[in-house]
């Protein structure tokens, strides 16, 4: 039975809605309050206009006390035509009102066409103030003269708020707050807004963060002045500043000496806990490096390289080569992007800045000499570290050939990609020579002065 009644009511509502030609939109102006000559009534004057389509159904004007919601006056509001306006003067008795300010709310046209709290009904409500003591004091004022003004109101369309400043309180969408509570609410709103802005800035920094700068690198090795420079420890300390990377290149002269350094984990695993913090490429000529060709590798390349360092021991040969080729393609493309065609023959330096926790990192130096058409290990040691803090910095520097004579630009780009891939493969898989854990403190002297 209830369902049938509900359906019937909805049907009747549909017929009434069909009778409405279009969406009407009533608006009420701020009321003007005056007092009668006998000080017995307050006269509320206002204007109601229809800013929408013509209305076909009458509605009501309701005046209530703002604090307790008690209805004071109800009057019929006839249907207004499109753009029609009508003035109203309503008398409110002052006999039962207190002597101080009393605030009233006037509502016009709040019904099924303009629902309470909806956007279209925001201009259907107004507040006004009545003061009985003021009416008595101004008894000589003629009826119709305005002796009171409506309270200040503020509308925030984006938030859907309507704020009215009353005598000793603030009304927000009909909810009344004293100034202390309103101040606390405003402070909480500002704090929430500041927190949201901080989150937004954090998201934007993560989305648009720049590659880390390649600052000047300071070797982490300790320099002990008390070592005799002609002793093995003194020679090791002098040599270890000349190591560029962990790869042995091709010999260019008999008895050539080369120093390499290996970045290891606690168990001497290659790279261990070392991670790339920054990476760059730059060209150089006989006068030095060409700064305008410097390229800081994007964070995507650095993150991908770090994931490769972690996963390399568990990947098979095919998966490892595939990951390295994809990475080499991005590195070579970024490297060549700022280089002009006439500068392609210049060599390129590729630098990696590493970092690792002090408790997990080991650095191993190996000194080789080219003898009998092969490299022979002369000495190996781990350096004394200086004051580095919780993390140890390190750096690898590699040199790549530029465009060779007779090589086309397209061929050079393909060859550079292959060279970068081969370099990365060797860098993450180059094992140190089999050496004792603690090499002897004194080894055979190396006569550098003869070279």
C-alpha positions as CSV (number, residue, x, y, z in Angstrom):
1,X,0.0,0.0,0.0
2,X,2.8,2.4,0.9
3,X,4.6,1.7,-2.3
4,X,1.4,2.5,-4.3
5,X,0.9,5.7,-2.5
6,X,4.6,6.6,-3.1
7,X,4.2,5.9,-6.8
8,X,1.0,8.0,-7.0
9,X,2.8,10.8,-5.2
10,X,5.7,10.7,-7.7
11,X,3.2,10.7,-10.6
12,X,1.4,13.8,-9.2
13,X,4.7,15.5,-8.7
14,X,5.6,14.7,-12.3
15,X,2.3,16.3,-13.5
16,X,3.0,19.4,-11.4
17,X,6.6,19.6,-12.8
18,X,5.2,19.4,-16.3
19,X,3.1,22.4,-15.5
20,X,6.2,24.4,-14.9
21,X,7.3,25.9,-18.2
22,X,10.9,26.0,-17.3
23,X,13.3,26.5,-14.4
24,X,12.4,29.6,-12.4
25,X,14.9,31.4,-10.3
26,X,13.6,33.6,-7.5
27,X,16.0,36.1,-5.8
28,X,15.4,38.3,-2.8
29,X,17.2,41.6,-2.1
30,X,18.6,42.5,1.3
31,X,15.7,43.6,3.5
32,X,15.4,47.1,4.8
33,X,14.0,47.5,8.3
34,X,12.0,50.5,9.6
35,X,9.7,51.0,12.5
36,X,6.1,52.2,12.8
37,X,5.3,55.5,14.5
38,X,3.8,53.7,17.5
39,X,6.9,51.6,17.9
40,X,4.7,48.5,17.9
41,X,5.9,47.0,14.6
42,X,9.0,46.5,12.6
43,X,8.4,47.0,8.8
44,X,10.5,44.7,6.7
45,X,10.8,45.9,3.0
46,X,12.3,43.8,0.3
47,X,11.9,42.9,-3.4
48,X,11.6,39.5,-5.0
49,X,12.4,39.0,-8.6
50,X,12.3,36.0,-11.0
51,X,15.5,35.7,-12.9
52,X,14.5,32.5,-14.7
53,X,11.5,31.2,-16.7
54,X,7.9,32.2,-15.8
55,X,6.6,30.4,-12.7
56,X,3.1,28.8,-12.8
57,X,2.8,27.7,-9.2
58,X,2.6,29.9,-6.1
59,X,5.0,29.4,-3.2
60,X,5.5,31.0,0.2
61,X,7.5,33.7,2.0
62,X,8.6,32.5,5.4
63,X,10.2,34.6,8.2
64,X,11.8,32.7,11.1
65,X,14.0,33.7,14.1
66,X,17.5,32.8,13.2
67,X,18.6,31.4,16.5
68,X,15.8,29.1,17.4
69,X,14.1,28.6,14.0
70,X,10.7,29.7,15.3
71,X,8.3,30.7,12.5
72,X,7.2,34.4,12.8
73,X,5.4,35.0,9.6
74,X,4.2,33.1,6.5
75,X,2.8,34.8,3.4
76,X,1.9,33.6,0.0
77,X,4.2,34.5,-2.9
78,X,2.2,34.5,-6.2
79,X,3.7,33.0,-9.3
80,X,6.0,35.6,-10.9
81,X,6.4,35.9,-14.7
82,X,9.8,35.9,-16.3
83,X,11.9,39.0,-15.2
84,X,9.0,40.1,-13.0
85,X,9.7,41.8,-9.7
86,X,7.4,42.5,-6.8
87,X,7.9,44.7,-3.6
88,X,6.8,43.5,-0.2
89,X,6.3,45.2,3.1
90,X,5.8,42.9,6.1
91,X,5.0,44.1,9.6
92,X,6.4,42.1,12.5
93,X,5.1,42.7,16.1
94,X,7.7,43.9,18.6
95,X,5.8,43.1,21.7
96,X,7.3,39.7,22.5
97,X,10.9,40.5,21.4
98,X,13.7,41.3,23.9
99,X,15.4,44.7,23.9
100,X,18.6,43.6,22.2
101,X,19.3,42.6,18.6
102,X,17.2,39.8,17.2
103,X,18.1,38.3,13.9
104,X,15.5,36.9,11.5
105,X,15.8,34.8,8.4
106,X,13.6,35.5,5.4
107,X,13.1,32.6,2.9
108,X,11.2,33.0,-0.4
109,X,10.5,30.3,-3.0
110,X,12.2,27.4,-1.3
111,X,10.2,24.4,-2.6
112,X,10.5,21.5,-5.1
113,X,11.7,23.8,-7.8
114,X,14.4,25.5,-5.8
115,X,15.6,22.9,-3.3
116,X,17.0,24.1,0.0
117,X,20.8,24.1,0.0
118,X,21.1,23.9,-3.8
119,X,23.1,26.3,-5.9
120,X,20.0,27.9,-7.5
121,X,18.5,28.6,-4.1
122,X,21.4,30.5,-2.6
123,X,19.8,33.9,-3.4
124,X,16.5,32.9,-1.9
125,X,17.5,33.6,1.7
126,X,18.4,36.8,3.6
127,X,19.1,37.8,7.2
128,X,18.0,41.0,8.8
129,X,18.2,42.5,12.3
130,X,15.4,44.0,14.5
131,X,16.1,46.0,17.7
132,X,13.2,46.8,19.9
133,X,15.1,49.4,22.0
134,X,16.2,51.1,18.8
135,X,12.6,51.3,17.7
136,X,11.6,53.0,21.0
137,X,14.5,55.5,20.8
138,X,13.6,56.4,17.3
139,X,9.9,56.7,17.8
140,X,9.8,60.0,15.9
141,X,11.0,58.4,12.7
142,X,8.4,58.1,10.1
143,X,7.2,54.8,8.8
144,X,9.1,53.6,5.8
145,X,12.4,55.3,6.8
146,X,15.3,52.9,7.2
147,X,16.9,52.8,10.6
148,X,18.7,49.5,10.4
149,X,20.8,47.7,7.8
150,X,21.0,44.1,7.0
151,X,24.1,42.2,8.4
152,X,27.1,41.8,6.2
153,X,27.1,38.6,4.1
154,X,29.7,36.8,2.0
155,X,29.1,34.1,-0.6
156,X,31.9,31.6,-1.7
157,X,30.6,29.9,-4.9
158,X,33.4,27.4,-5.2
159,X,33.0,26.1,-1.7
160,X,29.2,26.5,-1.6
161,X,29.4,28.6,1.6
162,X,27.3,31.6,2.6
163,X,28.8,33.5,5.5
164,X,26.8,36.1,7.4
165,X,28.5,38.3,10.1
166,X,26.0,38.9,12.9
167,X,26.4,41.0,16.0
168,X,28.4,38.6,18.1
169,X,28.5,35.5,16.0
170,X,29.0,34.2,12.4
171,X,26.5,32.1,10.5
172,X,27.9,29.6,7.9
173,X,25.1,28.0,5.8
174,X,22.7,28.5,8.6
175,X,25.0,27.1,11.4
176,X,25.8,29.8,13.9
177,X,29.3,30.0,15.5
178,X,30.7,32.5,18.0
179,X,33.8,34.4,16.9
180,X,36.2,32.2,18.9
181,X,35.0,28.9,17.4
182,X,34.9,30.6,13.9
183,X,38.6,31.6,14.4
184,X,39.6,28.1,15.4
185,X,37.7,26.7,12.4
186,X,39.4,29.2,10.1
187,X,42.8,28.3,11.5
188,X,42.1,24.6,11.0
189,X,41.0,25.3,7.5
190,X,44.3,27.2,6.8
191,X,46.3,24.3,8.3
192,X,44.5,21.8,6.1
193,X,45.0,24.0,3.1
194,X,48.7,24.4,3.8
195,X,49.0,20.6,4.2
196,X,47.3,20.0,0.9
197,X,49.6,22.5,-0.8
198,X,52.6,20.8,0.7
199,X,51.3,17.4,-0.6
200,X,50.8,19.0,-4.0
201,X,54.3,20.5,-4.1
202,X,55.7,17.1,-3.0
203,X,53.9,15.3,-5.9
204,X,55.0,18.0,-8.3
205,X,58.6,17.6,-7.2
206,X,58.5,13.9,-7.6
207,X,56.9,14.2,-11.1
208,X,59.2,16.9,-12.4
209,X,62.4,16.4,-10.3
210,X,65.7,17.1,-12.1
211,X,68.7,14.8,-12.3
212,X,71.2,15.3,-9.4
213,X,74.0,17.7,-10.1
214,X,77.5,16.4,-10.7
215,X,79.3,18.2,-7.9
216,X,83.0,18.1,-7.4
217,X,84.1,14.7,-6.2
218,X,86.4,14.3,-3.2
219,X,88.0,10.9,-2.9
220,X,87.2,9.2,0.4
221,X,90.7,7.9,1.0
222,X,92.7,9.0,3.9
223,X,96.1,10.7,3.3
224,X,98.5,9.7,6.0
225,X,101.5,12.0,6.0
226,X,103.6,9.8,8.3
227,X,104.0,7.1,5.6
228,X,107.4,6.9,4.0
229,X,106.9,7.6,0.3
230,X,109.4,5.0,-0.6
231,X,107.6,2.3,1.3
232,X,104.9,0.0,0.0
233,X,102.3,1.8,2.0
234,X,103.4,5.2,0.8
235,X,103.5,4.1,-2.9
236,X,100.0,2.6,-2.5
237,X,98.7,5.8,-1.1
238,X,100.2,7.8,-4.0
239,X,98.9,5.3,-6.6
240,X,95.2,5.1,-5.5
241,X,94.3,8.6,-6.6
242,X,95.1,7.6,-10.2
243,X,92.6,4.7,-10.6
244,X,89.8,5.7,-13.0
245,X,87.6,2.5,-13.1
246,X,87.6,-1.2,-12.7
247,X,88.6,-2.2,-16.3
248,X,91.9,-3.0,-17.8
249,X,92.4,-1.5,-21.2
250,X,94.8,-2.3,-24.0
251,X,98.4,-1.8,-23.3
252,X,100.1,1.0,-25.3
253,X,103.8,0.3,-24.3
254,X,105.9,-2.5,-22.8
255,X,106.0,-2.6,-19.0
256,X,103.0,-0.2,-18.8
257,X,101.5,0.2,-15.3
258,X,97.8,0.5,-14.8
259,X,95.8,0.8,-11.5
260,X,92.2,-0.3,-11.3
261,X,89.7,-0.1,-8.5
262,X,86.8,-2.5,-7.7
263,X,83.7,-1.5,-5.8
264,X,82.7,-4.6,-3.8
265,X,80.2,-5.7,-1.2
266,X,81.0,-7.1,2.2
267,X,81.5,-10.6,0.7
268,X,83.6,-9.2,-2.3
269,X,80.6,-9.4,-4.6
270,X,80.8,-7.1,-7.6
271,X,79.1,-3.7,-6.9
272,X,77.5,-5.2,-3.8
273,X,75.5,-2.4,-2.2
274,X,77.0,0.4,-4.4
275,X,74.3,2.4,-6.2
276,X,74.6,5.1,-8.9
277,X,73.7,8.6,-7.6
278,X,74.5,10.6,-10.7
279,X,75.8,10.0,-14.2
280,X,77.0,12.3,-17.0
281,X,78.7,12.4,-20.4
282,X,80.9,15.1,-21.7
283,X,83.3,15.6,-24.7
284,X,86.9,16.8,-24.4
285,X,89.7,18.0,-26.7
286,X,93.3,18.9,-26.3
287,X,92.3,22.0,-24.3
288,X,90.0,20.2,-21.8
289,X,86.4,19.3,-21.4
290,X,83.7,21.1,-23.5
291,X,81.1,22.1,-20.9
292,X,78.3,22.8,-23.5
293,X,78.3,19.1,-24.4
294,X,77.7,17.9,-20.8
295,X,74.6,15.8,-20.3
296,X,73.3,14.8,-16.9
297,X,71.5,11.5,-17.4
298,X,67.8,11.6,-16.5
299,X,66.6,9.9,-13.4
300,X,64.9,7.2,-15.4
301,X,68.3,6.1,-16.7
302,X,69.8,6.2,-13.2
303,X,66.9,4.2,-11.7
304,X,67.1,1.6,-14.4
305,X,70.8,1.2,-14.0
306,X,70.4,0.7,-10.2
307,X,67.8,-1.9,-10.8
308,X,70.2,-3.6,-13.2
309,X,72.9,-3.6,-10.6
310,X,70.6,-5.3,-8.1
311,X,69.2,-7.9,-10.5
312,X,72.4,-8.6,-12.5
313,X,73.6,-11.6,-10.4
314,X,70.2,-13.4,-10.8
315,X,69.7,-12.8,-14.6
316,X,70.7,-15.2,-17.3
317,X,72.9,-14.1,-20.2
318,X,70.1,-13.4,-22.6
319,X,68.1,-11.3,-20.1
320,X,71.2,-9.4,-19.0
321,X,72.2,-8.5,-22.5
322,X,68.6,-7.4,-23.3
323,X,68.5,-5.1,-20.3
324,X,72.0,-3.7,-21.0
325,X,71.2,-3.0,-24.7
326,X,68.0,-1.1,-23.7
327,X,69.9,1.0,-21.2
328,X,72.8,1.6,-23.6
329,X,70.4,2.9,-26.3
330,X,69.0,5.6,-23.9
331,X,72.5,6.6,-22.7
332,X,74.0,6.9,-26.2
333,X,70.9,8.9,-27.4
334,X,71.2,11.3,-24.5
335,X,75.0,11.6,-25.0
336,X,74.7,12.6,-28.6
337,X,71.8,15.0,-28.2
338,X,73.9,18.2,-27.6
339,X,76.8,17.3,-29.9
340,X,77.2,19.1,-33.2
341,X,78.1,17.2,-36.3
342,X,81.5,18.7,-36.7
343,X,82.4,17.7,-33.1
344,X,81.5,14.0,-33.5
345,X,85.2,12.9,-33.8
346,X,86.0,14.2,-30.3
347,X,86.3,11.5,-27.5
348,X,83.6,11.3,-24.8
349,X,84.0,10.8,-21.1
350,X,81.3,8.8,-19.3
351,X,81.3,9.2,-15.5
352,X,79.4,7.4,-12.8
353,X,79.0,8.7,-9.2
354,X,78.4,5.9,-6.8
355,X,77.5,5.8,-3.1
356,X,77.2,3.0,-0.5
357,X,76.8,2.5,3.2
358,X,80.1,2.4,5.0
359,X,79.4,-0.9,6.7
360,X,78.5,-2.7,3.5
361,X,81.2,-1.2,1.1
362,X,84.7,-2.3,0.2
363,X,87.1,-0.7,-2.2
364,X,89.9,-2.8,-3.7
365,X,92.8,-1.5,-5.7
366,X,94.9,-3.6,-8.1
367,X,98.1,-2.6,-9.7
368,X,99.0,-4.3,-13.0
369,X,102.0,-4.3,-15.3
370,X,102.0,-5.4,-19.0
371,X,104.6,-8.2,-19.3
372,X,104.9,-10.9,-21.8
373,X,101.9,-9.9,-23.8
374,X,99.6,-10.0,-20.8
375,X,98.8,-8.0,-17.6
376,X,100.5,-9.2,-14.5
377,X,99.2,-8.4,-11.0
378,X,101.8,-6.6,-8.9
379,X,99.9,-5.5,-5.8
380,X,96.4,-5.3,-4.3
381,X,95.1,-3.5,-1.3
382,X,92.1,-1.8,0.4
383,X,92.6,1.9,1.2
384,X,92.3,3.6,4.5
385,X,89.2,5.8,4.5
386,X,88.9,9.3,5.8
387,X,85.9,10.9,7.5
388,X,83.1,10.1,5.1
389,X,80.1,9.9,7.4
390,X,77.6,7.1,7.1
391,X,77.9,6.8,3.3
392,X,81.0,6.4,1.1
393,X,81.2,8.2,-2.3
394,X,83.1,6.8,-5.3
395,X,83.4,7.5,-9.0
396,X,84.2,5.7,-12.2
397,X,85.4,7.5,-15.3
398,X,85.5,5.9,-18.8
399,X,86.6,7.2,-22.2
400,X,84.8,6.3,-25.4
401,X,86.1,6.9,-28.9
402,X,84.4,9.6,-31.1
403,X,83.7,9.2,-34.7
404,X,86.5,7.3,-36.5
405,X,88.0,8.4,-39.8
406,X,85.8,7.1,-42.7
407,X,82.9,6.2,-40.4
408,X,79.5,7.6,-41.3
409,X,77.5,9.4,-38.6
410,X,74.8,6.6,-38.6
411,X,77.5,4.0,-38.2
412,X,79.1,5.9,-35.4
413,X,75.8,6.1,-33.5
414,X,75.3,2.3,-33.8
415,X,78.9,1.7,-32.8
416,X,78.6,4.1,-29.8
417,X,75.6,2.2,-28.6
418,X,77.5,-1.1,-28.8
419,X,80.5,0.4,-27.0
420,X,78.3,1.7,-24.1
421,X,76.7,-1.8,-23.9
422,X,80.0,-3.5,-23.8
423,X,81.3,-1.1,-21.2
424,X,78.3,-1.6,-18.9
425,X,78.5,-5.4,-19.2
426,X,82.2,-5.4,-18.2
427,X,81.7,-2.8,-15.4
428,X,79.0,-4.9,-13.6
429,X,80.7,-8.2,-14.2
430,X,84.5,-7.5,-13.8
431,X,85.8,-9.7,-11.0
432,X,89.0,-8.8,-9.1
433,X,92.0,-11.1,-9.3
434,X,92.4,-13.8,-6.7
435,X,94.3,-12.1,-3.9
436,X,94.8,-12.9,-0.2
437,X,92.4,-11.2,2.2
438,X,95.3,-9.3,3.8
439,X,98.2,-8.6,1.4
440,X,101.6,-8.2,3.1
441,X,102.5,-4.8,4.4
442,X,105.7,-4.7,2.5
443,X,105.9,-5.9,-1.2
444,X,108.6,-5.6,-3.8
445,X,109.3,-1.9,-4.5
446,X,108.2,-0.4,-7.8
447,X,110.7,2.0,-9.3
448,X,108.5,4.7,-10.7
449,X,111.4,7.0,-11.3
450,X,112.7,4.8,-14.0
451,X,109.5,5.4,-16.1
